[in-house]
Amino acid sequence: MFLSVHSTAITKPMTGGVFKSLKRNLIHLHTDTDAYFRREVHGYTQKLFDRLRASTATLSKGLIKGRAPEQGRLPFPKECFQQRSTHTGATEDPLADSLAFIVWYTRFLEWELRSTGTYQRRITALRSLIIALKSGVDAGVPRAQLSKSAQGELNWAHTLQISNPGLTRLLLDLVMDPFDDIREAAISVLQLCLAALPDAERALVLATLPRFISRAEATMLRTGRADQADGVARAYSLLFAVGSADAAASSKSDPSRSGVFDGLREQLTQTLDIARTNLSEAVNGRPVHGIYAALTFVFSGLASKSRLTHDRYIVDQDGFYPSIANEAADARRNWVEAHNELITSFESLWAIVYNVLCADAPEGNVPDEVDEAANMDTREVLSYSWRGLKEAR
């Protein structure tokens, strides 16, 4: 792959034989079980798109000559979307070959995201999609989100819309994947896709988010699994990031940021009330760790001005309080009140699970308020307590 991609002249076109070789072998490179090997593949994929950008821009100079900037980029030729290329080796067209390969590669990555695919296929495809989107081949991706090399002077002459309804559906399914890195990568790709979509198509995708979150929440409440709770939290962070800042202009299908946060606050209050009065009911059907994780991501998104950050919690956010200070007086008062309420809820949760976690032998301790008829294992009580405190820390 290195020998196929590398060239001392980045604008030198790639041959049809190279593209045939990549099509034949990339599927095997993407399935390698060695994570270090796959990182090398991603590095060469980045170099591949850098060279495709430079070479296609050079080959397209005659097509864009005299074209006004307001006319935008050229669309991909229809021939590039056909399964088989119409030209033969005797009449090789380097530009058509390059553009047709890009179309094939994006379709190949979308196919690799299928639910029956292996972990290696899905995580490699997701990270490769991030490379493709940040390469700038999709003109809808904001310049600030492009890779450093894509922000140079040599730009794509053509544009290809990578996002589509089928891809966004696959990405939403992967938000609930058992693997943490797949969930994180899926949200990153979704964020780039939403930023690149035209307004009308973006509105259609956003309209499905509340319904997806409702189904995901129902699954989380039924199973109490930590990975599904994390998926719900990431979905809420995405909904908060794309939500309207104007509460008056919000709707049921497009809630405002304050509406998303207020809904989470209400869920948290109800869940803690249930845990305080009936711990067995809370353990069996109202896990608290998913709500805390969602609130954490929401505050992280607020602190980073709607950019999703998945690795820092509210107490670590240096920009949270300055961002609150820049709000209007009423909005600032509401956020401060919400922050204080969240801190108080941590103390409430600790008071609820204290007797379980601080027992001399917690493995065999079942609180008195837990009904014996519930047939609850002490491991479930401990898991509920530890997960809740972990997300509230």
LUMVO-539314 format. One line per 2 residues: for each residue x, y, z of C-alpha. Coordinates in Angstrom, 3 decimals. Layout:
BEGIN
X Y Z ~ ...
***
This chain:
BEGIN
0.000 0.000 0.000 ~ 2.877 2.354 0.774
4.482 1.728 -2.625 ~ 1.122 2.240 -4.346
0.377 5.530 -2.585 ~ 3.812 7.126 -2.234
5.211 9.494 -4.861 ~ 7.790 12.269 -4.776
5.299 14.360 -6.777 ~ 1.977 14.457 -4.929
0.189 15.741 -8.040 ~ 1.234 12.710 -10.128
-1.902 10.779 -11.178 ~ -2.386 7.202 -9.980
-2.884 4.475 -12.556 ~ -5.871 2.231 -13.024
-3.776 -0.787 -12.079 ~ -3.053 0.718 -8.660
-6.760 1.250 -8.033 ~ -7.537 -2.343 -9.079
-4.912 -3.585 -6.639 ~ -6.313 -1.438 -3.803
-9.846 -2.680 -4.468 ~ -8.626 -6.262 -4.374
-6.550 -5.974 -1.185 ~ -8.053 -3.267 1.040
-10.693 -5.660 2.327 ~ -7.915 -7.842 3.751
-5.983 -4.909 5.215 ~ -9.112 -3.711 7.017
-9.671 -7.057 8.718 ~ -6.227 -7.529 10.231
-6.395 -8.314 13.947 ~ -3.273 -6.281 14.781
-4.298 -2.777 15.915 ~ -0.831 -1.367 15.131
-1.086 -2.732 11.585 ~ -4.494 -1.083 11.136
-3.092 2.260 12.365 ~ -0.470 2.003 9.626
-3.243 1.397 7.102 ~ -5.001 4.558 8.310
-1.777 6.517 7.886 ~ -1.465 5.361 4.284
-5.180 6.039 3.712 ~ -4.534 9.645 4.758
-1.661 9.845 2.261 ~ -3.890 8.256 -0.390
-6.554 10.964 -0.030 ~ -3.926 13.709 0.031
-2.575 12.439 -3.276 ~ -6.049 11.970 -4.777
-6.912 15.554 -3.857 ~ -3.758 16.923 -5.461
-3.797 14.738 -8.561 ~ -7.504 15.204 -9.362
-7.191 18.960 -8.847 ~ -4.302 19.028 -11.322
-6.137 16.855 -13.861 ~ -9.256 19.054 -13.561
-7.572 22.370 -14.314 ~ -8.980 22.404 -17.817
-12.500 21.689 -16.556 ~ -12.572 24.474 -13.986
-10.786 27.070 -16.106 ~ -12.960 30.175 -16.251
-15.371 28.790 -13.672 ~ -16.519 31.397 -11.128
-15.945 30.551 -7.432 ~ -19.644 31.050 -6.630
-20.488 28.194 -8.992 ~ -18.961 25.777 -6.516
-17.190 22.561 -7.272 ~ -17.868 20.150 -10.090
-20.112 17.151 -9.360 ~ -18.734 13.654 -9.760
-19.489 12.310 -13.280 ~ -22.387 9.851 -13.453
-20.065 7.219 -14.899 ~ -18.220 7.062 -11.581
-21.301 5.670 -9.840 ~ -21.625 2.686 -12.174
-20.519 -0.690 -10.886 ~ -18.214 -1.314 -13.831
-16.026 1.250 -15.524 ~ -16.993 1.923 -19.142
-13.497 2.649 -20.419 ~ -10.813 0.083 -21.151
-7.115 0.083 -20.424 ~ -6.392 1.354 -23.968
-8.383 4.518 -23.294 ~ -7.435 4.956 -19.665
-8.667 8.168 -18.076 ~ -6.705 8.912 -14.854
-9.255 11.452 -13.627 ~ -12.234 9.144 -14.162
-10.350 6.266 -12.559 ~ -9.526 8.372 -9.496
-13.063 9.652 -9.015 ~ -14.569 6.197 -9.586
-12.239 4.760 -6.936 ~ -13.353 7.381 -4.388
-16.998 6.441 -5.012 ~ -16.162 2.741 -4.672
-14.203 3.336 -1.481 ~ -16.998 5.261 0.269
-19.477 2.520 -0.680 ~ -17.031 -0.112 0.549
-16.689 1.662 3.925 ~ -20.465 1.887 4.298
-20.775 -1.840 3.616 ~ -18.122 -2.594 6.240
-20.339 -0.983 8.922 ~ -22.997 -3.695 8.661
-24.121 -5.257 11.919 ~ -22.766 -8.693 10.976
-19.270 -7.329 10.351 ~ -16.399 -8.045 12.703
-15.052 -5.512 15.176 ~ -11.971 -4.951 13.006
-14.054 -4.173 9.932 ~ -16.296 -1.688 11.732
-13.650 0.262 13.643 ~ -11.368 0.468 10.590
-14.238 1.629 8.386 ~ -15.303 4.283 10.893
-11.820 5.741 11.220 ~ -11.371 5.616 7.453
-14.670 7.484 7.040 ~ -13.335 10.197 9.345
-10.265 10.476 7.107 ~ -12.430 10.676 3.980
-14.742 13.322 5.444 ~ -11.871 15.402 6.801
-10.082 15.198 3.454 ~ -12.552 17.755 2.087
-13.921 15.644 -0.764 ~ -17.376 16.459 0.634
-17.687 20.210 0.186 ~ -20.270 20.420 2.960
-17.777 19.663 5.757 ~ -16.801 22.986 7.406
-13.221 24.041 6.749 ~ -12.457 24.206 10.479
-13.126 20.451 10.754 ~ -10.871 19.444 7.853
-7.474 17.870 8.363 ~ -4.411 20.084 8.352
-3.370 18.938 4.874 ~ -6.893 19.532 3.507
-6.773 23.158 4.651 ~ -3.884 23.878 2.287
-3.999 25.811 -0.950 ~ -4.611 22.797 -3.217
-8.331 21.979 -3.008 ~ -10.626 19.394 -4.561
-12.112 20.343 -7.923 ~ -15.040 17.911 -7.468
-17.400 17.271 -4.572 ~ -19.057 14.056 -3.397
-21.773 13.950 -0.755 ~ -20.732 11.035 1.446
-23.583 11.122 3.953 ~ -26.908 9.495 3.105
-29.908 8.085 5.041 ~ -28.540 4.534 4.954
-25.186 5.605 6.366 ~ -26.719 7.668 9.162
-28.940 4.724 10.145 ~ -25.878 2.454 10.352
-24.043 5.034 12.442 ~ -26.945 5.389 14.872
-26.977 1.631 15.349 ~ -23.246 1.721 16.104
-23.815 4.331 18.822 ~ -25.166 1.414 20.889
-22.304 -0.943 20.002 ~ -20.701 -2.904 22.883
-17.232 -1.529 22.021 ~ -16.408 1.896 23.432
-14.121 2.993 20.592 ~ -16.767 2.090 18.013
-19.377 4.177 19.850 ~ -17.018 7.134 20.041
-15.982 6.886 16.383 ~ -19.622 6.531 15.261
-20.567 9.757 17.039 ~ -17.579 11.542 15.467
-18.622 10.418 11.978 ~ -22.240 11.392 12.663
-21.135 14.845 13.733 ~ -19.156 15.316 10.507
-22.009 13.957 8.387 ~ -24.564 16.288 9.991
-22.268 19.258 9.450 ~ -21.876 18.330 5.776
-25.536 17.671 4.944 ~ -27.734 20.312 3.265
-30.237 21.935 5.617 ~ -33.253 19.965 4.365
-31.532 16.585 4.679 ~ -30.034 17.503 8.042
-33.511 18.334 9.358 ~ -34.763 14.865 8.310
-31.901 13.150 10.145 ~ -32.356 15.280 13.260
-36.056 14.441 13.315 ~ -35.146 10.775 13.836
-32.809 11.449 16.775 ~ -35.490 11.808 19.514
-37.164 8.565 18.407 ~ -33.822 6.770 18.343
-32.994 8.013 21.842 ~ -36.399 6.864 23.141
-35.798 3.341 21.830 ~ -32.226 3.322 23.121
-33.388 4.474 26.552 ~ -36.003 1.730 26.694
-33.295 -0.835 25.952 ~ -30.964 0.664 28.559
-33.658 0.683 31.247 ~ -34.486 -2.941 30.494
-30.896 -4.225 30.619 ~ -29.032 -1.686 32.760
-25.868 -2.386 30.738 ~ -23.071 0.162 31.027
-22.250 0.135 27.298 ~ -25.863 0.888 26.363
-26.029 3.655 28.968 ~ -22.896 5.163 27.438
-24.495 4.957 23.984 ~ -27.576 6.801 25.219
-25.331 9.444 26.802 ~ -23.449 9.980 23.541
-26.723 10.240 21.624 ~ -27.929 12.895 24.071
-24.649 14.784 23.643 ~ -25.181 14.807 19.872
-28.785 15.983 20.266 ~ -27.639 18.729 22.633
-24.846 19.821 20.281 ~ -27.180 20.228 17.283
-30.091 21.603 19.322 ~ -31.320 25.141 18.962
-30.082 27.715 21.438 ~ -33.501 29.416 21.242
-35.991 27.585 23.444 ~ -38.926 29.411 21.827
-38.007 28.103 18.363 ~ -37.704 24.471 19.469
-40.129 21.681 18.646 ~ -40.701 18.065 19.653
-38.602 16.814 16.730 ~ -35.968 19.529 17.180
-35.652 20.307 20.897 ~ -33.585 23.162 22.231
-30.487 22.705 24.351 ~ -32.310 23.792 27.456
-35.150 21.382 26.614 ~ -32.706 18.458 26.328
-31.040 19.355 29.606 ~ -34.309 19.953 31.472
-35.564 16.554 30.321 ~ -32.446 14.898 31.725
-32.812 16.785 35.005 ~ -36.392 15.600 35.333
-35.367 11.991 34.645 ~ -32.623 12.235 37.254
-34.986 13.602 39.900 ~ -37.547 10.864 39.262
-34.895 8.125 39.262 ~ -33.369 9.256 42.553
-36.835 9.444 44.126 ~ -37.486 5.849 43.089
-34.081 4.697 44.371 ~ -34.678 6.483 47.678
-38.046 4.790 48.265 ~ -37.601 1.443 46.489
-34.041 0.431 45.660 ~ -35.065 -2.886 44.127
-37.273 -1.118 41.577 ~ -34.447 1.258 40.727
-31.931 -1.564 40.302 ~ -34.288 -3.595 38.107
-35.665 -0.849 35.888 ~ -34.290 2.643 36.539
-30.475 2.705 36.264 ~ -29.009 6.094 37.099
-25.582 5.837 35.467 ~ -26.914 6.508 31.946
-28.514 9.795 33.018 ~ -25.360 10.933 34.797
-23.236 10.070 31.784 ~ -25.594 12.037 29.523
-25.485 15.083 31.801 ~ -21.714 14.866 31.874
-21.510 14.859 28.077 ~ -23.999 17.735 27.885
-21.882 19.884 30.180 ~ -18.780 18.895 28.220
-20.479 19.972 24.996 ~ -21.477 23.269 26.565
-17.975 23.921 27.810 ~ -16.439 23.227 24.418
-18.975 25.280 22.465 ~ -20.899 22.288 21.111
-17.899 20.219 20.102 ~ -18.368 16.759 21.507
-15.697 15.852 24.052 ~ -15.852 12.335 25.427
-12.909 12.168 27.814 ~ -13.355 15.025 30.288
-15.922 15.542 33.022 ~ -17.575 18.672 34.290
-15.084 19.322 37.103 ~ -12.231 19.149 34.573
-13.742 21.589 32.089 ~ -11.686 24.769 32.170
-14.028 26.514 29.756 ~ -17.295 25.721 31.495
-17.493 28.676 33.865 ~ -16.224 31.274 31.339
-18.862 30.030 28.889 ~ -21.551 30.487 31.549
-20.291 33.995 32.284 ~ -20.876 34.977 28.645
-24.558 34.010 28.756 ~ -27.408 36.436 29.415
-28.288 37.007 33.070 ~ -31.392 34.767 33.078
-29.683 31.965 31.172 ~ -26.624 32.189 33.420
-28.811 31.963 36.514 ~ -30.550 28.865 35.128
-27.268 27.104 34.312 ~ -25.807 27.875 37.722
-28.965 26.555 39.382 ~ -28.780 23.402 37.265
-25.124 22.953 38.166 ~ -25.847 23.262 41.880
-28.757 20.856 41.580 ~ -26.487 18.328 39.888
-23.935 18.591 42.707 ~ -26.701 18.023 45.260
-27.850 14.940 43.386 ~ -24.383 13.402 43.825
-24.788 13.659 47.585 ~ -28.295 12.173 47.354
-27.036 9.187 45.379 ~ -24.237 8.607 47.887
-26.718 8.654 50.761 ~ -28.829 6.034 48.949
-26.010 3.547 48.268 ~ -23.839 4.257 51.338
-25.143 1.354 53.403 ~ -24.466 -1.073 50.550
-20.957 0.004 49.610 ~ -19.671 0.670 53.133
-20.769 -2.605 54.663 ~ -17.990 -4.765 56.121
-18.887 -7.521 53.657 ~ -20.714 -5.814 50.754
-20.786 -8.999 48.664 ~ -23.324 -10.558 51.025
-25.158 -7.444 52.145 ~ -28.676 -6.764 50.905
-30.341 -3.591 52.209 ~ -33.334 -4.039 54.482
-35.528 -2.034 52.156 ~ -34.989 -4.517 49.318
-37.914 -6.869 49.048 ~ -36.924 -10.524 49.275
-39.589 -11.347 46.713 ~ -37.625 -9.339 44.151
-35.137 -12.247 43.977 ~ -32.289 -9.799 43.499
-28.643 -10.829 43.557 ~ -26.336 -8.682 45.710
-24.129 -8.289 42.653 ~ -26.902 -6.330 40.975
-27.156 -3.938 43.916 ~ -23.379 -3.439 43.958
-23.261 -2.943 40.195 ~ -26.038 -0.354 40.354
-24.262 1.507 43.166 ~ -20.782 1.478 41.666
-21.890 2.436 38.166 ~ -23.964 5.333 39.446
-21.100 6.696 41.547 ~ -18.601 6.161 38.723
-20.571 8.380 36.342 ~ -21.283 10.928 39.108
-17.661 11.290 40.187
***
